Amino acid sequence: MPEFDKSLVWFRRDLRIFDHAALHHALQQSRTVYCAFIFDRNILDPLLASGLKADRRIEFIHASVIELDAELRQLGSALIVRHAKATDDIPRLAAELDVEAVFANHDYEPSAIERDRRVAEALQAAGRKFRTFKDQVVFEKDEVLSQSDRPFSIFTPYKNAWLKKLQPDSGWNNRYLTPYQVEPHASRLARFAVSSLHGAMPSLAELGFDKSNLSRLGIPTGMSGAKVLLDDFASRIAQYDIARDFPAIKGPSYLSVHLRFGTISIRALVRRALETMQSGEGGSGAAVWLSELIWRDFYFMILYQHPHVAEQAFKPAYDNIAWESGASAEIAFKAWCDGCTGYPLIDAAMAQINQTGYMHNRLRMVTACFLIKDLGIDWRWGERYFSEKLNDFDLSANNGGWQWAASSGCDAQPYFRVFNPVTQSEKFDAEGKFIRRYLPQLGKLHNKHIHAPWQLPPSELQSAGIELGRHYPLPIVRHEEARKRTLERYAVVKKEAT
C-alpha cells in the first residue's frame, strides 16, 4: 500500500521524466503525484539586478521546462510552474494541494542546502514530510572512502575506489546504475488542468528576461536535445581521448550543460561509457570520458566534505599568497575578461566564452593559468567571472577547476607549473583555426606566426593588415618575466608543496 495519499515532486536541476530518483520514489510511495517547477526569484532576481537580462542559462531552463511539461502531458498529467521564492512557495503549494510529502533530489551547493533546510523546516511545521534522494551523481558524500574511512583528496585513488565500488562480482549491471523507472507508475500522476488552477507557463519576458543567442548558436535544449548530442557523440567517442584537446575540432560530448540541468541522467552516461568499453568499440576514448564523469563526482564530494572551498583555498597555506591588487590588477583583469591580453589563444578563448557561454576544457585550464600565474590575479576573480558566463556553470566543477589551476586545490597542478600560452597555442591549435574563428583580424597571418604576432617584423604585420595596438593589442605581460614573479609569489607555500 502507498504510504501517502498525495505528494509533490519538486523539479530543480533534474529536468527530465526518465531515470529520475525523486519522481520514481514519489510514484511508488503515493496514490497521486503532482509535479512542480519554481522559477526561483531568490536566484533570478539577483541576475536581473545585475543587469543581466539575456541569460542563455535561463533560456535553456525555460525551454527545457516547456519540454518537461509537454512530456508530462503525454502521460496525462502536467507541470505546475510558478515564478516565486521557492523557500516560500513550495510549502505554500504543498498546503494548496494538501499533499503529505514533498519529494526532491539532493543538491550539494551550500546555498541549495540552506534553501532545502528552510523548506524542510516549514514543511515539518505543517506536518508534512520532505524526502530527498541521490540523483545527479553516481556516488555522493561518504559513499566512496579510503580504507581508513576518510574522504579522498587525490583523484586517482578516488577513481580506483569508485570503480571498485561500482563493479561487484556480478559485473557492471548493478543497483548504482539501474534506471529509476517512471512510466510503469505513470498512472499515479495527477490528472488535472494545471493552467486553470495555477496559471499558464510564464514567458521569458514575464520572468523579466530577453531572448539570448541560444538558438542561433544551435545549442539543443531539453531531454530531446541531450539525446541528439549523446547519439552524435557515440560515433566519435573512440577518438575522445585525443580529439578533446584540440579546440578547433569536434572532440567533446558537449553534454555538460545537460548534466548541469539534468536533462540527461548521469547513470545513463556511465552505462554508455561502460558498454562502449566492453564492446571494444570505444578505444581508449570511452575510458577517458568515463574518467571525466568520475571527476564530476569527485568535485561534488570535495564540495560536500570541504564546503569552505567555495570561498577559500582547499589548502589553507595558499590563502597567504599576496595577489596583485589596485588599479593595475583591475585593468589587467578587464583585459583578460575582454580578450585583450595580446596572446591570441587566450583572447580567442575569452571571445568564445563571452559570445557563446561555452569554453573548451583545455582552454579553461590555459586561460585560468594565465590569469593566475601570468597576471598574478586571485583565482576567485576568474572563478566568479566564469560563474557568470558559463552555460554549464556548476559550483563544484568550476571551483575545482580554478583551484586546480591555482595549485591551491585538491590534487592540483604543482605551483611551479605555469602554462606557456604560446606553446599551448602552437601545440593545440597549430594551424590557428580556432584563433581565426574568434579573432578574424589575425586571419591573414601565417600558421606559425599567428600564435605570437608581436614577434613579427612590422613589415609582415603590415602585409597582413595588422597594426599592433590598433587592430590587435600588444601583450600586456611578458610570460617569462611573469613566470619568475609567480615563483616568487608562491614562495610562501613552497615548503608545504614540497
DOVEX-195107 format. One record per residue (C-alpha): residue number from 1; residue in one letter; x, y, z. Coordinates in steps of 0.2 Angstrom, whole numbers, plus 2048, in hexadecimal, padded with zeros to 3 digits. Layout:
k, r, east, north, up
NUM, A, X, Y, Z
...
This chain:
k, r, east, north, up
1, M, 800, 800, 800
2, P, 806, 812, 7FC
3, E, 80C, 81B, 80B
4, F, 805, 82C, 805
5, D, 7F4, 830, 7FE
6, K, 7FC, 840, 7F5
7, S, 80D, 846, 7F2
8, L, 817, 853, 7E8
9, V, 827, 851, 7DE
10, W, 831, 861, 7DE
11, F, 83C, 862, 7CE
12, R, 84C, 86C, 7CF
13, R, 85C, 867, 7C6
14, D, 854, 857, 7BF
15, L, 849, 85C, 7B1
16, R, 844, 84B, 7AA
17, I, 836, 83E, 7AD
18, F, 841, 82F, 7AA
19, D, 84E, 827, 7B6
20, H, 849, 834, 7C4
21, A, 84B, 82E, 7D6
22, A, 83F, 83A, 7DE
23, L, 831, 837, 7D2
24, H, 833, 824, 7D2
25, H, 832, 824, 7E5
26, A, 824, 830, 7E6
27, L, 81A, 825, 7DA
28, Q, 81E, 815, 7E3
29, Q, 819, 81D, 7F4
30, S, 80A, 827, 7F0
31, R, 7F8, 825, 7E8
32, T, 7F9, 836, 7DF
33, V, 809, 83F, 7DA
34, Y, 809, 852, 7D5
35, C, 818, 859, 7CD
36, A, 81F, 86B, 7CE
37, F, 82D, 876, 7C9
38, I, 830, 887, 7D1
39, F, 839, 895, 7C7
40, D, 842, 89A, 7D7
41, R, 842, 8AD, 7DA
42, N, 850, 8AA, 7E7
43, I, 85B, 8A5, 7D8
44, L, 853, 8B0, 7CA
45, D, 851, 8C0, 7D3
46, P, 864, 8C3, 7D6
47, L, 867, 8BF, 7C4
48, L, 85B, 8CD, 7BE
49, A, 862, 8D9, 7CB
50, S, 873, 8D7, 7C4
51, G, 86C, 8DC, 7B3
52, L, 86D, 8CB, 7AB
53, K, 85D, 8C9, 7A1
54, A, 862, 8BE, 793
55, D, 869, 8AE, 79C
56, R, 86B, 89E, 792
57, R, 869, 894, 7A1
58, I, 858, 89B, 7A6
59, E, 853, 898, 794
60, F, 859, 886, 794
61, I, 850, 883, 7A4
62, H, 840, 88B, 79D
63, A, 840, 881, 78D
64, S, 844, 871, 797
65, V, 836, 874, 7A3
66, I, 82A, 876, 794
67, E, 830, 865, 78E
68, L, 82E, 85D, 79F
69, D, 81C, 864, 7A0
70, A, 818, 85D, 78F
71, E, 81F, 84C, 793
72, L, 815, 84B, 7A3
73, R, 805, 850, 799
74, Q, 809, 841, 78D
75, L, 807, 836, 79D
76, G, 7F7, 83F, 7A1
77, S, 7FD, 84B, 7AE
78, A, 806, 85C, 7AE
79, L, 812, 867, 7B7
80, I, 80E, 874, 7C3
81, V, 819, 883, 7BF
82, R, 81B, 892, 7CA
83, H, 826, 8A2, 7CB
84, A, 829, 8A4, 7DE
85, K, 835, 8A2, 7EC
86, A, 837, 88F, 7EE
87, T, 83A, 890, 801
88, D, 828, 898, 802
89, D, 81F, 890, 7F4
90, I, 823, 87D, 7F6
91, P, 81B, 87D, 807
92, R, 80D, 888, 801
93, L, 80A, 87D, 7F2
94, A, 80B, 86D, 7FD
95, A, 7FD, 875, 808
96, E, 7F2, 879, 7F8
97, L, 7F3, 868, 7F2
98, D, 7F2, 860, 803
99, V, 800, 854, 800
100, E, 808, 84A, 80E
101, A, 819, 84A, 807
102, V, 825, 854, 7FB
103, F, 832, 84A, 7F1
104, A, 842, 851, 7EA
105, N, 853, 84C, 7E5
106, H, 863, 851, 7EF
107, D, 86C, 861, 7EB
108, Y, 87D, 863, 7F2
109, E, 881, 876, 7F0
110, P, 881, 87F, 801
111, S, 873, 88B, 7FC
112, A, 868, 87D, 7F6
113, I, 86B, 873, 806
114, E, 866, 883, 810
115, R, 856, 885, 805
116, D, 852, 872, 807
117, R, 854, 874, 81A
118, R, 848, 882, 81B
119, V, 83B, 879, 810
120, A, 83D, 86A, 81A
121, E, 83A, 873, 82A
122, A, 82A, 87C, 823
123, L, 823, 86C, 81D
124, Q, 826, 863, 82D
125, A, 81E, 871, 837
126, A, 80E, 86D, 82C
127, G, 80F, 85B, 82F
128, R, 816, 856, 81E
129, K, 825, 84C, 819
130, F, 834, 852, 80E
131, R, 83D, 843, 806
132, T, 84C, 845, 7FB
133, F, 857, 839, 7F1
134, K, 867, 837, 7E8
135, D, 865, 83A, 7D6
136, Q, 872, 845, 7CE
137, V, 881, 83B, 7D2
138, V, 885, 828, 7D3
139, F, 88E, 829, 7E4
140, E, 88C, 837, 7F0
141, K, 891, 83E, 801
142, D, 899, 82F, 80B
143, E, 895, 821, 7FF
144, V, 8A7, 820, 7F8
145, L, 8B4, 820, 806
146, S, 8C6, 81B, 809
147, Q, 8CA, 80B, 812
148, S, 8CC, 815, 822
149, D, 8BA, 81C, 81F
150, R, 8C0, 82D, 81A
151, P, 8BB, 838, 80B
152, F, 8C7, 838, 7FD
153, S, 8D0, 847, 7F8
154, I, 8DA, 840, 7E9
155, F, 8D1, 83B, 7D9
156, T, 8D9, 82B, 7D4
157, P, 8D6, 821, 7E4
158, Y, 8C5, 828, 7E4
159, K, 8C2, 822, 7D3
160, N, 8C8, 811, 7D6
161, A, 8BD, 80F, 7E6
162, W, 8AE, 816, 7DC
163, L, 8B1, 809, 7CE
164, K, 8B3, 7FB, 7DB
165, K, 8A3, 800, 7E4
166, L, 89A, 801, 7D3
167, Q, 89F, 7F0, 7CE
168, P, 89A, 7E2, 7D9
169, D, 89D, 7CF, 7D5
170, S, 88D, 7CF, 7CA
171, G, 894, 7DC, 7BE
172, W, 890, 7EE, 7BA
173, N, 87D, 7EB, 7B9
174, N, 879, 7F0, 7CB
175, R, 86E, 7FB, 7D6
176, Y, 878, 80A, 7D5
177, L, 875, 80B, 7C2
178, T, 863, 804, 7C1
179, P, 857, 811, 7BA
180, Y, 84A, 818, 7C5
181, Q, 83A, 813, 7BB
182, V, 82C, 81F, 7B9
183, E, 820, 819, 7AC
184, P, 81B, 809, 7B4
185, H, 813, 814, 7C2
186, A, 80E, 823, 7B7
187, S, 7FB, 81F, 7BB
188, R, 7FE, 827, 7CC
189, L, 802, 838, 7C5
190, A, 7F5, 845, 7C9
191, R, 7E8, 848, 7BB
192, F, 7E2, 85A, 7BC
193, A, 7E2, 86A, 7B1
194, V, 7F2, 872, 7B8
195, S, 7EF, 882, 7AE
196, S, 7DE, 885, 7B5
197, L, 7E4, 883, 7C7
198, H, 7F5, 88A, 7C7
199, G, 7F8, 895, 7B8
200, A, 800, 893, 7A7
201, M, 812, 890, 7A4
202, P, 81B, 8A1, 7A7
203, S, 824, 8A8, 798
204, L, 836, 8AD, 798
205, A, 830, 8BF, 798
206, E, 824, 8BC, 7A6
207, L, 833, 8B6, 7B0
208, G, 83C, 8C6, 7AC
209, F, 848, 8BF, 79F
210, D, 84C, 8C2, 78D
211, K, 850, 8B4, 780
212, S, 862, 8B1, 77F
213, N, 86C, 8AA, 770
214, L, 869, 898, 776
215, S, 85F, 892, 767
216, R, 86B, 89B, 75B
217, L, 879, 891, 762
218, G, 870, 881, 75F
219, I, 871, 87B, 771
220, P, 863, 86E, 773
221, T, 858, 86E, 782
222, G, 84F, 862, 78D
223, M, 84E, 84F, 78D
224, S, 84D, 84E, 77A
225, G, 85C, 85A, 778
226, A, 867, 84F, 784
227, K, 862, 83F, 77A
228, V, 867, 848, 76A
229, L, 878, 84C, 771
230, L, 87B, 83B, 779
231, D, 877, 832, 769
232, D, 883, 83D, 75F
233, F, 891, 83B, 76C
234, A, 88F, 828, 76C
235, S, 896, 828, 75A
236, R, 8A5, 832, 760
237, I, 8A9, 82B, 771
238, A, 8B7, 81F, 76C
239, Q, 8C1, 82F, 767
240, Y, 8BC, 839, 777
241, D, 8CD, 837, 780
242, I, 8D6, 83F, 772
243, A, 8C9, 84B, 76A
244, R, 8C4, 853, 77A
245, D, 8D4, 85D, 77B
246, F, 8D2, 866, 76B
247, P, 8C6, 875, 76C
248, A, 8C4, 876, 759
249, I, 8BD, 865, 757
250, K, 8AD, 85C, 75D
251, G, 8B4, 852, 76B
252, P, 8AA, 855, 77B
253, S, 898, 84D, 77E
254, Y, 891, 85F, 781
255, L, 886, 857, 78E
256, S, 88C, 861, 79D
257, V, 87D, 86D, 79D
258, H, 871, 85F, 79C
259, L, 879, 856, 7AB
260, R, 879, 867, 7B4
261, F, 866, 869, 7B2
262, G, 862, 856, 7B2
263, T, 85A, 854, 7A1
264, I, 864, 844, 7A1
265, S, 869, 837, 7AE
266, I, 87A, 835, 7B4
267, R, 876, 822, 7B6
268, A, 872, 821, 7A4
269, L, 882, 829, 79F
270, V, 88D, 81E, 7AA
271, R, 884, 80F, 7A3
272, R, 887, 815, 791
273, A, 89A, 817, 795
274, L, 89B, 806, 79D
275, E, 891, 7FD, 78F
276, T, 89C, 805, 782
277, M, 8AC, 800, 78B
278, Q, 8A5, 7EE, 78D
279, S, 8A1, 7ED, 77A
280, G, 8B2, 7F1, 775
281, E, 8AC, 7FF, 76A
282, G, 8B0, 80E, 776
283, G, 8C3, 80D, 775
284, S, 8CC, 816, 782
285, G, 8BF, 825, 780
286, A, 8B1, 81D, 789
287, A, 8BC, 81A, 798
288, V, 8C3, 82C, 798
289, W, 8B1, 832, 797
290, L, 8AC, 827, 7A6
291, S, 8BA, 82F, 7B0
292, E, 8B3, 840, 7AC
293, L, 8A2, 83B, 7B3
294, I, 8AB, 834, 7C3
295, W, 8B4, 845, 7C5
296, R, 8A2, 84D, 7C6
297, D, 89E, 841, 7D4
298, F, 8AF, 845, 7DC
299, Y, 8AC, 858, 7DC
300, F, 89A, 856, 7E3
301, M, 8A2, 84B, 7F1
302, I, 8AF, 858, 7F5
303, L, 8A2, 866, 7F6
304, Y, 898, 85C, 802
305, Q, 8A6, 857, 80D
306, H, 8AF, 868, 80C
307, P, 8A2, 875, 80A
308, H, 8AF, 883, 80E
309, V, 8B6, 881, 7FC
310, A, 8A8, 88B, 7F6
311, E, 8B1, 89A, 7FD
312, Q, 8C2, 895, 802
313, A, 8D0, 88A, 7FC
314, F, 8CF, 877, 7FF
315, K, 8E1, 879, 806
316, P, 8E0, 887, 813
317, A, 8F3, 88C, 810
318, Y, 8EE, 892, 7FE
319, D, 8E3, 89F, 806
320, N, 8F3, 8A8, 80B
321, I, 8F8, 8AC, 7F9
322, A, 8F9, 8BE, 7F6
323, W, 8EF, 8C1, 7E6
324, E, 8F0, 8D0, 7DB
325, S, 8E4, 8DE, 7E0
326, G, 8DF, 8F0, 7DD
327, A, 8DC, 8F9, 7CC
328, S, 8EA, 8EF, 7C3
329, A, 8E2, 8DE, 7C8
330, E, 8D0, 8E5, 7C3
331, I, 8D7, 8EA, 7B2
332, A, 8E0, 8DA, 7AF
333, F, 8D0, 8D0, 7B4
334, K, 8C5, 8DA, 7A8
335, A, 8D1, 8D7, 79A
336, W, 8D0, 8C4, 79E
337, C, 8BD, 8C5, 79F
338, D, 8BC, 8CE, 78E
339, G, 8C8, 8C3, 785
340, C, 8D5, 8D1, 783
341, T, 8E4, 8CA, 78B
342, G, 8EF, 8C9, 77B
343, Y, 8F0, 8B6, 77B
344, P, 8E5, 8AF, 76D
345, L, 8E0, 89F, 775
346, I, 8DB, 8A7, 785
347, D, 8D2, 8B5, 77C
348, A, 8C9, 8A8, 771
349, A, 8C4, 89E, 77F
350, M, 8BD, 8AD, 789
351, A, 8B3, 8B2, 779
352, Q, 8AC, 8A0, 778
353, I, 8A5, 8A1, 78A
354, N, 89F, 8B3, 788
355, Q, 896, 8AF, 778
356, T, 88F, 89E, 77B
357, G, 890, 89A, 78E
358, Y, 89B, 88B, 78A
359, M, 8AE, 888, 78B
360, H, 8B7, 879, 786
361, N, 8BE, 870, 795
362, R, 8D1, 871, 791
363, L, 8CE, 884, 78E
364, R, 8C6, 885, 79F
365, M, 8D6, 87F, 7A7
366, V, 8E1, 88A, 79C
367, T, 8D7, 89A, 79E
368, A, 8D6, 897, 7B1
369, C, 8E9, 894, 7B2
370, F, 8EC, 8A4, 7A9
371, L, 8E1, 8AF, 7B4
372, I, 8E9, 8A7, 7C4
373, K, 8FB, 8A4, 7C0
374, D, 8FE, 8B1, 7B2
375, L, 8F4, 8BF, 7B8
376, G, 8F5, 8BB, 7CB
377, I, 8E3, 8BD, 7CE
378, D, 8D9, 8B4, 7DB
379, W, 8D1, 8A4, 7D4
380, R, 8C0, 8A9, 7DC
381, W, 8BF, 8B7, 7D0
382, G, 8BF, 8AC, 7C1
383, E, 8B4, 89F, 7CA
384, R, 8A7, 8AC, 7CC
385, Y, 8A8, 8B2, 7BA
386, F, 8A6, 8A0, 7B4
387, S, 897, 89E, 7BF
388, E, 88F, 8AC, 7B7
389, K, 893, 8A7, 7A5
390, L, 893, 894, 7A4
391, N, 883, 88B, 79E
392, D, 888, 87C, 7A7
393, F, 88E, 885, 7B7
394, D, 88E, 879, 7C6
395, L, 896, 87F, 7D6
396, S, 89F, 86F, 7DA
397, A, 8A7, 86D, 7C9
398, N, 8AB, 87F, 7C6
399, N, 8B2, 881, 7D7
400, G, 8BC, 871, 7D5
401, G, 8C3, 876, 7C4
402, W, 8C8, 887, 7CA
403, Q, 8D1, 881, 7DA
404, W, 8D9, 874, 7CF
405, A, 8E1, 882, 7C4
406, A, 8E5, 88C, 7D4
407, S, 8EE, 87C, 7DC
408, S, 8E4, 880, 7EB
409, G, 8D7, 872, 7E9
410, C, 8D7, 85F, 7EC
411, D, 8E2, 855, 7E0
412, A, 8E6, 866, 7D7
413, Q, 8F5, 869, 7CB
414, P, 905, 86E, 7D4
415, Y, 907, 880, 7D8
416, F, 917, 881, 7CC
417, R, 90D, 87B, 7BD
418, V, 909, 88A, 7B3
419, F, 901, 887, 7A2
420, N, 90A, 891, 794
421, P, 8FB, 898, 78A
422, V, 906, 898, 77A
423, T, 90B, 886, 77A
424, Q, 8FA, 881, 77F
425, S, 8F3, 88A, 770
426, E, 901, 882, 764
427, K, 8FD, 871, 76B
428, F, 8EA, 871, 76C
429, D, 8E5, 87D, 75E
430, A, 8F4, 87B, 753
431, E, 8EB, 881, 743
432, G, 8E3, 88F, 74C
433, K, 8D1, 88A, 747
434, F, 8CA, 88D, 758
435, I, 8D3, 89E, 75A
436, R, 8CD, 8A3, 749
437, R, 8BB, 89E, 74D
438, Y, 8BA, 8AB, 75C
439, L, 8C8, 8B7, 756
440, P, 8C5, 8BA, 744
441, Q, 8D0, 8C9, 744
442, L, 8DF, 8BD, 745
443, G, 8D8, 8B3, 737
444, K, 8E5, 8B7, 72A
445, L, 8F4, 8B2, 735
446, H, 8FE, 8A3, 731
447, N, 8FA, 893, 73C
448, K, 90B, 894, 745
449, H, 90A, 8A7, 748
450, I, 8F8, 8A8, 74E
451, H, 8FC, 8A2, 760
452, A, 908, 8B1, 764
453, P, 905, 8BF, 758
454, W, 910, 8CB, 762
455, Q, 91F, 8C1, 75D
456, L, 91C, 8C6, 74A
457, P, 925, 8D4, 742
458, P, 91A, 8E3, 73E
459, S, 91B, 8E0, 72C
460, E, 913, 8CF, 72D
461, L, 905, 8D5, 739
462, Q, 902, 8E3, 72C
463, S, 900, 8D7, 71E
464, A, 8F3, 8CE, 729
465, G, 8EA, 8DE, 72C
466, I, 8EE, 8DE, 73E
467, E, 8F5, 8EC, 749
468, L, 8F8, 8E6, 75B
469, G, 8F0, 8F2, 767
470, R, 8E2, 8F6, 75B
471, H, 8DB, 8E7, 752
472, Y, 8E2, 8DB, 760
473, P, 8EA, 8DF, 771
474, L, 8FC, 8DD, 776
475, P, 8FF, 8D0, 783
476, I, 8FA, 8D7, 794
477, V, 907, 8CD, 79D
478, R, 917, 8C3, 798
479, H, 915, 8B1, 79C
480, E, 927, 8AD, 7A2
481, E, 927, 8BC, 7AD
482, A, 916, 8B8, 7B4
483, R, 91C, 8A6, 7B7
484, K, 92A, 8AC, 7C2
485, R, 91E, 8B7, 7CC
486, T, 912, 8A8, 7CE
487, L, 920, 89E, 7D6
488, E, 924, 8AC, 7E2
489, R, 911, 8AE, 7E6
490, Y, 90F, 89C, 7EA
491, A, 91F, 89B, 7F5
492, V, 913, 89C, 804
493, V, 90C, 88B, 800
494, K, 91C, 883, 7FA
495, K, 920, 87A, 80A
496, E, 90E, 872, 80B
497, A, 90F, 86E, 7F8
498, T, 91F, 864, 7FA
